[in-house]
């Protein structure tokens, strides 16, 4: 269970059960982290200190009607590390630092946001933590006042001082970070490092520079007054250097996942990144690439994101890494023995590999049929649709696929969408007139009995899934037995109940309860999970 100290402070009223809970919390902290409760610890110092006062610059009536700061825009999509993942945080910090004069490239030609990513690793900072981002700014000499209960009016006041803000919001399921650079009558002006956000997702091809996100949208995604995370970013402390103090070097890793070891060459200046190869017009033979762990690690990260490599990106070059590079080279019609500037460009920006379908390679129909003990023809017919449906909802990953296939195995005793067992008389007795299922018309009980990979039941459920999927399920409930539609129903069901998140946490009993309401079928479900864990790449 996660305990929010914010909620503790918000709801504590000195009640006996609350005092017991706090005592229990203290006992648990003493067991695992006793140093946190020492009088001189940072934890106690921060917890006890007075709440941060937001900046003040007069009353709201004195604020300008619009402001737009000239904060440089930086995209995370050209970052060396995880450009399509979670690097909006360091990219937003980089924008603010650049606004206050930090060079956007260091002496090595490295982008500021890539330097900050490495700094997080070197200084053992979690870039997903707002307080660690605050510490990252401090390492470079900048001032960052973080407030977890900020107010939007105070953000305007800070901007009126000519200073930008960073905010955290639920633009994606895992959270996202944007830089606020101004406001006008329509909304907040932001630099969004990931592109332009829409309710249907991100347009990564659009520039995220100077976008206007409405006031209502930002309240919905980032929080209302008192529930808003804001970094009030400011310039350097007097006398601070633009170069941070040296940090301990980071170990490169064992190389076991890449299938070999690298021998670093010191005879020539190594290309540090794919960006170096592309921007400098270099061509590097794969035999030379193997000598540069930093470059190999970046290539491995991109190969992992494209679904062509498993394991850790440790910078060690071996046959597995080489085979993945060659596969990408063939797909983009590039030479297979070197990385040219054009090939480097493709490795930097590619979001998929032509002819490669990672969904179909996670598990084969043959393996699926063996584990679920179903006819191979059924696995061949229904597995592709299931993979596509999970991918469509952006929840296709190993834990979720395991949960889906194990659920199907238990619910259908094989791998095909089925009708609930029974006849019209039974369905009428069980479901007729059930207002909780939306069965309001004569005959609804028999008409809307259970169907599919998971048994959706009742007019209301058929109507609901039909609307969500854009198919006439209420008018034609047998569509739930269609291979594609049945798979999309299951994927939507998983999404609605966050079963993918439960599976990622490894809470397999929680998965079963979320589907079944209890642990019915657990003795069948758990062995399937174990077999699938071993079988899925």
LUMKOL-750558 format. One record per residue (C-alpha): x, y, z; residue number from 1; residue in one letter. Coordinates in steps of 0.05 Angstrom, whole numbers, plus 5000, padded with zeros to 4 digits. Example, Ala and Ser with C-alpha at 12.3 -4.5 7.8 and 13.67 -1.06 7.14 Angstrom:
2
   px   py   pz seq type
 5246 4910 5156   1    A
 5273 4979 5143   2    S
This chain:
537
   px   py   pz seq type
 5000 5000 5000   1    X
 5025 5071 4984   2    X
 5017 5124 5038   3    X
 5014 5196 5015   4    X
 5043 5243 5067   5    X
 5004 5299 5033   6    X
 4939 5262 5049   7    X
 4963 5248 5120   8    X
 4972 5323 5131   9    X
 4907 5339 5095  10    X
 4861 5291 5132  11    X
 4893 5282 5200  12    X
 4846 5303 5256  13    X
 4878 5270 5316  14    X
 4830 5212 5316  15    X
 4852 5149 5353  16    X
 4855 5105 5291  17    X
 4896 5159 5255  18    X
 4945 5163 5313  19    X
 4953 5088 5313  20    X
 4966 5089 5238  21    X
 5019 5143 5246  22    X
 5052 5103 5302  23    X
 5052 5042 5257  24    X
 5083 5082 5201  25    X
 5137 5108 5247  26    X
 5152 5036 5270  27    X
 5158 5013 5198  28    X
 5205 5070 5180  29    X
 5248 5054 5241  30    X
 5254 4982 5217  31    X
 5277 4997 5146  32    X
 5304 5068 5146  33    X
 5318 5091 5217  34    X
 5365 5146 5193  35    X
 5305 5183 5163  36    X
 5278 5199 5233  37    X
 5344 5227 5260  38    X
 5337 5299 5283  39    X
 5388 5323 5232  40    X
 5362 5283 5172  41    X
 5341 5317 5107  42    X
 5274 5281 5112  43    X
 5258 5312 5180  44    X
 5286 5379 5160  45    X
 5243 5383 5097  46    X
 5181 5355 5132  47    X
 5186 5404 5190  48    X
 5203 5466 5152  49    X
 5151 5518 5136  50    X
 5112 5509 5072  51    X
 5141 5543 5011  52    X
 5112 5611 4999  53    X
 5098 5622 4926  54    X
 5129 5683 4893  55    X
 5089 5747 4898  56    X
 5088 5806 4851  57    X
 5028 5846 4869  58    X
 4954 5830 4863  59    X
 4922 5791 4808  60    X
 4892 5855 4780  61    X
 4962 5882 4765  62    X
 4981 5823 4722  63    X
 4991 5833 4648  64    X
 4937 5804 4603  65    X
 4988 5762 4565  66    X
 5061 5742 4572  67    X
 5106 5699 4530  68    X
 5177 5687 4552  69    X
 5231 5673 4500  70    X
 5247 5604 4528  71    X
 5285 5562 4477  72    X
 5247 5501 4454  73    X
 5280 5434 4459  74    X
 5249 5369 4435  75    X
 5260 5303 4471  76    X
 5252 5266 4405  77    X
 5325 5278 4386  78    X
 5352 5257 4454  79    X
 5405 5202 4454  80    X
 5370 5165 4511  81    X
 5298 5144 4508  82    X
 5271 5199 4462  83    X
 5201 5168 4459  84    X
 5202 5150 4532  85    X
 5207 5190 4596  86    X
 5258 5245 4582  87    X
 5210 5304 4581  88    X
 5234 5318 4652  89    X
 5307 5332 4636  90    X
 5287 5366 4571  91    X
 5242 5415 4608  92    X
 5297 5429 4658  93    X
 5345 5440 4600  94    X
 5297 5491 4569  95    X
 5295 5531 4633  96    X
 5370 5528 4643  97    X
 5381 5550 4571  98    X
 5334 5609 4582  99    X
 5379 5632 4639 100    X
 5442 5625 4597 101    X
 5465 5552 4602 102    X
 5498 5531 4537 103    X
 5453 5483 4498 104    X
 5514 5442 4479 105    X
 5575 5427 4521 106    X
 5648 5426 4500 107    X
 5639 5355 4474 108    X
 5581 5376 4429 109    X
 5532 5339 4473 110    X
 5461 5366 4478 111    X
 5444 5397 4546 112    X
 5385 5350 4557 113    X
 5430 5289 4543 114    X
 5482 5317 4592 115    X
 5427 5325 4645 116    X
 5404 5253 4633 117    X
 5475 5229 4646 118    X
 5480 5275 4706 119    X
 5419 5242 4737 120    X
 5454 5175 4731 121    X
 5521 5200 4756 122    X
 5491 5236 4816 123    X
 5441 5179 4829 124    X
 5381 5224 4819 125    X
 5313 5197 4797 126    X
 5291 5242 4740 127    X
 5219 5221 4753 128    X
 5222 5252 4823 129    X
 5204 5326 4828 130    X
 5251 5335 4887 131    X
 5308 5301 4849 132    X
 5295 5347 4789 133    X
 5301 5404 4838 134    X
 5367 5376 4862 135    X
 5391 5369 4790 136    X
 5380 5443 4779 137    X
 5418 5457 4844 138    X
 5477 5415 4820 139    X
 5485 5463 4762 140    X
 5476 5524 4807 141    X
 5404 5541 4788 142    X
 5347 5555 4835 143    X
 5285 5512 4832 144    X
 5230 5521 4884 145    X
 5184 5461 4879 146    X
 5113 5465 4907 147    X
 5064 5406 4908 148    X
 5003 5448 4926 149    X
 5012 5508 4880 150    X
 4959 5555 4853 151    X
 4951 5575 4781 152    X
 4948 5649 4798 153    X
 5017 5644 4829 154    X
 5043 5614 4765 155    X
 5021 5677 4729 156    X
 5056 5719 4781 157    X
 5120 5681 4771 158    X
 5116 5688 4696 159    X
 5105 5762 4704 160    X
 5174 5765 4737 161    X
 5203 5739 4671 162    X
 5215 5669 4698 163    X
 5189 5602 4670 164    X
 5155 5544 4707 165    X
 5155 5469 4698 166    X
 5093 5428 4713 167    X
 5077 5353 4719 168    X
 5012 5327 4688 169    X
 4975 5266 4663 170    X
 4984 5279 4589 171    X
 5003 5205 4583 172    X
 4985 5146 4626 173    X
 5053 5148 4660 174    X
 5055 5224 4668 175    X
 5090 5279 4630 176    X
 5127 5344 4641 177    X
 5120 5410 4603 178    X
 5150 5479 4610 179    X
 5102 5538 4620 180    X
 5129 5600 4585 181    X
 5069 5646 4586 182    X
 4994 5656 4581 183    X
 4941 5695 4543 184    X
 4866 5700 4540 185    X
 4860 5629 4511 186    X
 4904 5591 4559 187    X
 4974 5574 4581 188    X
 5032 5579 4531 189    X
 5077 5518 4538 190    X
 5137 5485 4507 191    X
 5118 5412 4503 192    X
 5180 5369 4490 193    X
 5139 5311 4462 194    X
 5100 5348 4408 195    X
 5028 5371 4409 196    X
 4978 5337 4455 197    X
 4907 5319 4435 198    X
 4854 5280 4472 199    X
 4869 5222 4426 200    X
 4944 5224 4440 201    X
 5007 5260 4417 202    X
 5024 5285 4348 203    X
 5100 5276 4350 204    X
 5109 5306 4281 205    X
 5082 5373 4305 206    X
 5128 5422 4340 207    X
 5115 5431 4414 208    X
 5142 5502 4414 209    X
 5096 5557 4441 210    X
 5032 5515 4442 211    X
 4969 5542 4475 212    X
 4937 5492 4522 213    X
 4871 5518 4550 214    X
 4862 5535 4623 215    X
 4810 5480 4631 216    X
 4855 5428 4598 217    X
 4914 5444 4643 218    X
 4870 5441 4705 219    X
 4845 5373 4683 220    X
 4913 5344 4667 221    X
 4958 5379 4717 222    X
 4912 5393 4776 223    X
 4869 5447 4807 224    X
 4893 5497 4858 225    X
 4922 5462 4918 226    X
 4935 5398 4879 227    X
 4985 5425 4829 228    X
 5059 5408 4822 229    X
 5100 5468 4800 230    X
 5174 5482 4795 231    X
 5187 5557 4800 232    X
 5252 5560 4761 233    X
 5302 5616 4772 234    X
 5372 5636 4750 235    X
 5438 5617 4779 236    X
 5460 5629 4850 237    X
 5513 5684 4849 238    X
 5582 5656 4832 239    X
 5557 5588 4808 240    X
 5594 5556 4750 241    X
 5561 5532 4686 242    X
 5598 5466 4696 243    X
 5574 5420 4752 244    X
 5624 5390 4801 245    X
 5652 5322 4780 246    X
 5611 5261 4797 247    X
 5635 5189 4803 248    X
 5638 5153 4735 249    X
 5583 5104 4719 250    X
 5600 5030 4708 251    X
 5588 5005 4638 252    X
 5559 4936 4654 253    X
 5577 4865 4642 254    X
 5556 4858 4570 255    X
 5522 4791 4580 256    X
 5457 4811 4545 257    X
 5492 4835 4482 258    X
 5532 4772 4472 259    X
 5604 4796 4477 260    X
 5652 4848 4505 261    X
 5678 4913 4477 262    X
 5751 4936 4473 263    X
 5752 5012 4477 264    X
 5801 5043 4428 265    X
 5841 5104 4451 266    X
 5877 5115 4386 267    X
 5825 5163 4357 268    X
 5769 5208 4381 269    X
 5709 5162 4386 270    X
 5640 5182 4359 271    X
 5599 5191 4422 272    X
 5531 5184 4391 273    X
 5490 5172 4329 274    X
 5480 5247 4326 275    X
 5556 5255 4318 276    X
 5556 5207 4259 277    X
 5497 5241 4226 278    X
 5517 5314 4238 279    X
 5591 5303 4221 280    X
 5578 5262 4160 281    X
 5618 5203 4187 282    X
 5614 5131 4166 283    X
 5635 5080 4219 284    X
 5647 5007 4205 285    X
 5612 4959 4253 286    X
 5680 4932 4273 287    X
 5697 5003 4297 288    X
 5629 5014 4329 289    X
 5644 4955 4374 290    X
 5702 4994 4405 291    X
 5658 5051 4431 292    X
 5613 5029 4489 293    X
 5577 5096 4494 294    X
 5556 5092 4421 295    X
 5538 5018 4426 296    X
 5494 5032 4488 297    X
 5456 5086 4450 298    X
 5445 5039 4391 299    X
 5422 4985 4438 300    X
 5372 5033 4471 301    X
 5342 5049 4402 302    X
 5340 4975 4383 303    X
 5304 4959 4448 304    X
 5253 5014 4434 305    X
 5242 4985 4365 306    X
 5230 4916 4396 307    X
 5291 4883 4365 308    X
 5333 4874 4428 309    X
 5320 4846 4497 310    X
 5360 4855 4561 311    X
 5402 4913 4585 312    X
 5434 4966 4540 313    X
 5503 4958 4571 314    X
 5547 4982 4514 315    X
 5577 4914 4501 316    X
 5578 4894 4428 317    X
 5566 4821 4408 318    X
 5530 4777 4358 319    X
 5460 4792 4385 320    X
 5470 4867 4379 321    X
 5502 4859 4311 322    X
 5445 4816 4285 323    X
 5394 4868 4307 324    X
 5434 4924 4272 325    X
 5438 4883 4208 326    X
 5363 4870 4211 327    X
 5348 4945 4215 328    X
 5399 4959 4159 329    X
 5364 4910 4113 330    X
 5296 4940 4129 331    X
 5319 5010 4111 332    X
 5362 4986 4052 333    X
 5427 5009 4084 334    X
 5496 4976 4082 335    X
 5499 4919 4132 336    X
 5572 4928 4153 337    X
 5574 5002 4172 338    X
 5534 5059 4200 339    X
 5529 5115 4150 340    X
 5500 5184 4165 341    X
 5434 5163 4132 342    X
 5431 5099 4173 343    X
 5447 5139 4237 344    X
 5389 5185 4220 345    X
 5341 5126 4213 346    X
 5365 5096 4279 347    X
 5353 5163 4313 348    X
 5283 5178 4287 349    X
 5252 5111 4269 350    X
 5189 5093 4308 351    X
 5182 5025 4273 352    X
 5221 4979 4227 353    X
 5191 4964 4159 354    X
 5170 4891 4154 355    X
 5181 4879 4229 356    X
 5120 4865 4271 357    X
 5142 4858 4344 358    X
 5071 4839 4366 359    X
 5073 4776 4324 360    X
 5141 4756 4352 361    X
 5125 4759 4426 362    X
 5094 4689 4423 363    X
 5077 4643 4366 364    X
 5010 4609 4352 365    X
 5045 4542 4361 366    X
 5069 4559 4432 367    X
 5002 4590 4449 368    X
 4964 4528 4426 369    X
 5009 4483 4468 370    X
 5002 4525 4532 371    X
 4927 4537 4526 372    X
 4915 4466 4502 373    X
 4874 4490 4443 374    X
 4873 4472 4369 375    X
 4929 4505 4330 376    X
 4878 4532 4281 377    X
 4844 4571 4338 378    X
 4910 4602 4360 379    X
 4927 4621 4288 380    X
 4859 4653 4279 381    X
 4852 4691 4344 382    X
 4922 4708 4369 383    X
 4938 4762 4317 384    X
 4873 4799 4333 385    X
 4888 4796 4408 386    X
 4959 4824 4397 387    X
 4932 4879 4353 388    X
 4877 4898 4402 389    X
 4925 4904 4461 390    X
 4973 4944 4417 391    X
 4916 4990 4396 392    X
 4904 5008 4469 393    X
 4980 5017 4480 394    X
 4981 4961 4532 395    X
 5017 4907 4492 396    X
 5072 4884 4538 397    X
 5094 4818 4569 398    X
 5054 4822 4635 399    X
 4990 4845 4601 400    X
 4994 4792 4546 401    X
 5005 4739 4599 402    X
 4944 4764 4637 403    X
 4902 4765 4573 404    X
 4921 4695 4548 405    X
 4915 4664 4617 406    X
 4847 4696 4626 407    X
 4824 4671 4558 408    X
 4850 4601 4575 409    X
 4808 4599 4638 410    X
 4746 4634 4613 411    X
 4740 4596 4547 412    X
 4776 4530 4563 413    X
 4817 4542 4500 414    X
 4825 4602 4454 415    X
 4761 4625 4421 416    X
 4704 4673 4439 417    X
 4646 4632 4465 418    X
 4573 4637 4483 419    X
 4552 4628 4555 420    X
 4528 4558 4568 421    X
 4452 4550 4572 422    X
 4388 4561 4533 423    X
 4336 4617 4528 424    X
 4297 4591 4588 425    X
 4359 4593 4632 426    X
 4380 4662 4607 427    X
 4310 4689 4618 428    X
 4308 4663 4688 429    X
 4377 4692 4704 430    X
 4376 4759 4669 431    X
 4305 4780 4648 432    X
 4285 4847 4679 433    X
 4353 4859 4711 434    X
 4356 4935 4713 435    X
 4428 4931 4739 436    X
 4447 4901 4671 437    X
 4404 4949 4632 438    X
 4355 4895 4612 439    X
 4292 4938 4607 440    X
 4258 4908 4546 441    X
 4222 4840 4540 442    X
 4270 4787 4516 443    X
 4333 4824 4538 444    X
 4352 4768 4586 445    X
 4360 4717 4531 446    X
 4384 4765 4478 447    X
 4441 4795 4519 448    X
 4470 4733 4552 449    X
 4546 4725 4560 450    X
 4590 4724 4498 451    X
 4663 4734 4480 452    X
 4732 4719 4509 453    X
 4704 4748 4573 454    X
 4629 4742 4583 455    X
 4598 4811 4574 456    X
 4525 4806 4597 457    X
 4465 4853 4593 458    X
 4440 4906 4545 459    X
 4478 4962 4581 460    X
 4545 4927 4573 461    X
 4533 4912 4500 462    X
 4513 4985 4489 463    X
 4573 5011 4528 464    X
 4625 4969 4491 465    X
 4591 4982 4425 466    X
 4598 5057 4435 467    X
 4670 5052 4457 468    X
 4690 5008 4399 469    X
 4645 5040 4347 470    X
 4609 4975 4330 471    X
 4534 4959 4335 472    X
 4538 4908 4391 473    X
 4471 4928 4421 474    X
 4437 4915 4354 475    X
 4477 4852 4339 476    X
 4505 4821 4403 477    X
 4535 4761 4365 478    X
 4589 4809 4340 479    X
 4623 4796 4407 480    X
 4641 4728 4378 481    X
 4679 4760 4320 482    X
 4755 4749 4325 483    X
 4774 4822 4320 484    X
 4715 4851 4359 485    X
 4720 4799 4415 486    X
 4794 4816 4423 487    X
 4779 4891 4425 488    X
 4726 4880 4478 489    X
 4777 4844 4522 490    X
 4830 4898 4511 491    X
 4779 4953 4528 492    X
 4758 4914 4590 493    X
 4831 4910 4612 494    X
 4841 4984 4599 495    X
 4779 5006 4636 496    X
 4798 4966 4698 497    X
 4873 4980 4693 498    X
 4886 4905 4692 499    X
 4949 4919 4652 500    X
 4976 4960 4711 501    X
 4958 4905 4760 502    X
 4994 4854 4716 503    X
 5056 4899 4711 504    X
 5059 4898 4787 505    X
 5059 4822 4786 506    X
 4994 4819 4826 507    X
 4966 4758 4791 508    X
 4911 4746 4843 509    X
 4892 4819 4833 510    X
 4887 4805 4758 511    X
 4841 4747 4771 512    X
 4798 4787 4819 513    X
 4792 4844 4770 514    X
 4766 4797 4716 515    X
 4725 4748 4757 516    X
 4708 4786 4821 517    X
 4742 4732 4861 518    X
 4792 4675 4854 519    X
 4747 4628 4816 520    X
 4791 4589 4768 521    X
 4856 4607 4804 522    X
 4881 4535 4802 523    X
 4878 4538 4726 524    X
 4899 4610 4718 525    X
 4964 4608 4759 526    X
 4996 4549 4721 527    X
 4981 4584 4655 528    X
 5014 4648 4681 529    X
 5076 4609 4700 530    X
 5081 4575 4632 531    X
 5069 4640 4594 532    X
 5122 4676 4636 533    X
 5174 4626 4611 534    X
 5149 4625 4539 535    X
 5139 4699 4522 536    X
 5200 4737 4499 537    X
